[in-house]
Amino acid sequence: MRRKRAMAATAAVTVVMALQPWPAAADDAPSGSVSDLEGCYRPDEPRRFHRQVVKAIRISGDLPREWADSPALARIACWQGAGFDTGFRDRGRAYYVWRGMFAMTVEEVETIFGRWMTAERGAFELSTKCFKHGWDACPHATANSAWAQQIIAALRWIWLNYGTPTAALAHIKRTGRFNSYPRPGTHDEPTRDPFRRCPVTGPIGYRDSFGERRTVGGYHPHWGNDIGAPTGRAIVAPFDGLAVAHRDDWFAGLYVTVVGNRGYVRNVHLSRTGRLGVVETGDVIGYVGETGDARGPHDHFEWHPWSVPVPRHRSPYGFDLVMDAIDPYPFLNKACGAQRVPMPRVTGDRPLEG
């Protein structure tokens, strides 16, 4: 029954893959586009890799079993340049440390470790300690091994942000990016103006609620800003990217992620989706709603940059970073200032979600 629920959740994912090139856009055009993945179409993968993927998917409780046979997984791991090594470690210039077989950060793992933002609410919960150190820090069980933790993390990252391994590989071909780990030709400098359009059309209200206390599913700091607008108001892509939709019935409701050249945004609690797949700036990707744990119509909006700026804006709640998200408030002010109306006219000061 659990497997059926997981597969049903996966089936509810809406992913439209389009293999056309990115729309040409001024200074934000992807510079990491690669046609041959620099030899990774025939990766020299360890013999054990496929067997490990099969076991990791079984442990996860929420990932599609057929993914184990996808050749895209080994190609992605090859492109990441970690040599399929669970002990891989590389430190960035400012903040991040990338680890493991898929060169992921602990902050990225925290977004998909379990409970929130997975295909199955009761799915296996990852441990950042086991992800980093495996049996050196955790009890000797297969689920606690570094390879199992790292493969589950990478596959959940693929599910959440790209939908399928094939879509993730196609995105790498367009941009050179799988996650925040710098690869040949990628834009690695922080951007101060990431949004070319305000994500919600028409008059809107919002405040800086980044880090505000939330309790649904257990305590967690709010990792976005809530943009108040009437149900049915259009939500648009703030930059060119790949739009992917998922749904749950208890937390985020219907949500759309747009992964671009400089990072990704997430729009949560939608009433319905718009255009998915490869999108251009301004394309309608969904409509404001109050699904999931929402208490009123709004777009819970997140910004997850590939390159984290230093210094960063700090919210009134004392947070400048939650997992791999930073406070979108100053960027929304730049993109949405002309549309903003006083909060009481739209939402008041009460939290719009649990």
Secondary structure, DSSP 8 states (H G I E B T S, - for coil): -HHHHHHHHHHT-EE----S-----TTTS-S---SSGGGTTS----THHHHHHHHHHHHHSSS-GGGGG-HHHHHHHHHHTSTT-TT-EEE-SSS-EEETTTTEEHHHHHHSSSSSSSSSTT-----HHHHHHGGGTS-S-GGGSHHHHHHHHHHHHHHHHTSSHHHHHHHHHHHS-SSSS--TT---S--S---SS-SB-SSBEE---TT-EE-TTS-EE--SEEEE--TT-EEE-SSSEEEEEEE-SSSS-EEEEEE-SSEEEEEEEESEE---EEE-TT-EEEE-B--TTBSSSEEEEEEEESS--SS----TTS-SEETTEE--HHHHHHHHGGGB--GGGTT-SS-SB-
